[in-house]
Amino acid sequence: MRHKDGKSDPQAAEDAALSGRLRDLDKRLGENRAARGRGVDERPEPPRAGAALAMRMAADFVAGILVGAAIGWGVDQLFGTWPWGLAVFLLLGFAAGILSVIRTSGVARAPAGGGDGFAPPAKDDEED
Amino acid sequence: MAYDPIHQFHIEKLIPIEIGGVDLSFTNSSLFMALTVAGASAFLLLATRNRRLIPSRGQSAAELTYQFVENTLKDSAGSAGMKFFPFVFTLFMFILVANLWGMFPYFFTVTSHIIVTAALSLTVIIVVLFYGFWKNGLGFLKLFVPSGVPKVLLPFITLIEVLSFISRPISLSIRLFANMLAGHITLKVFAGFVVALGSAGFLGILGAILPLIATVALTALEFLVAALQAYVFAILTCLYLNDAIHPGH
């Protein structure tokens, strides 16, 4: 309501502004629809994606080591190979943890690289 | 009880039930799970009761949640992933509402127990495994054998991939449980400082200002974490489902 005290013809000016906005909206909607049709929906990143990424990395890394240790310990119990199973699988688990982290961060590509139109954006390109 | 920060996580039997030697008691945890389901259902049903083209505030919130999960799922698993929408949406809403219920003082936080989060993440992995093998047969195993790796390294890499797959449900459950547990304990400890210092005279009250500020800030952080953890759980579920839908190409 910029023309509150009505200088020349507030009604006409307002109408013009409104229809201008409507056209603009129409255009943008059209663009958006077209983009969706091609499957390249360029949605802006949610602002919390960074924090979400950080939480994923920390937990993935720890879980890798835990799983390695657990499997190693189990192998030792089964075959009586203490401490070799634990040593080997702990290191493998460590490697798995690192692998998850670098994949989450997008430094390393997933095993066979996506690229079938469903390929998620780089940040989510984990184990395609 | 006083300032014991762990007390809030105690499981109490509200209605003891025992069937065939199995303890099936209705506990405070069960009560809050029921409240979570009721809360989520009530929100969605009430919000969509009077559907309009131009949505009301409530309907808008419900549509926003729906679209948020839909976009997350489509971005990570493609359109083929939409058949899992009810699954992902249910998980997202359950975790979100359970976390938010936990933000009320004196309420029990369902997701702060690893048995609950482990059950949720195992459900996800079981769905991934079953659907992966049902849809792709043994082709699902290609997930563990990356292409373009030298023959010598292949067994080694495959072993690491398998370990990385096994660690998924564990990281999924540990992340949610640890975040909720640690957040609630920190909050309780800082709030306990305020009370303890506040009862120690004038200087104590002055000293209590700092932990009080920290408590307020932590409460805000906990709300962020509550929403964030639900989001992280949902997006990882989508990524894992993507593996089941399109393994290794």
Interface residues (C-beta under 8 A of the other chain):
Chain A: D41 R43 P46 R48 A51 A52 M55 R56 A58 A59 D60 V62 A63 G64 L66 V67 G68 I71 F89 L92 G93 A95 A96 G97 L99 S100 P111 A112 G114 D116 G117 F118 P120 P121 D124 E126 E127 D128
Chain B: N71 K74 D75 S76 A77 G78 S79 A80 L143 V145 P146 S147 G148 L159 I160 E161 L163 S164 I166 S167 R168 I170 S171 L172 I174 R175 A178 N179 L224 A227 L228 Q229 Y231 V232 I235 L236 L239 N242 D243 H246 G248 H249
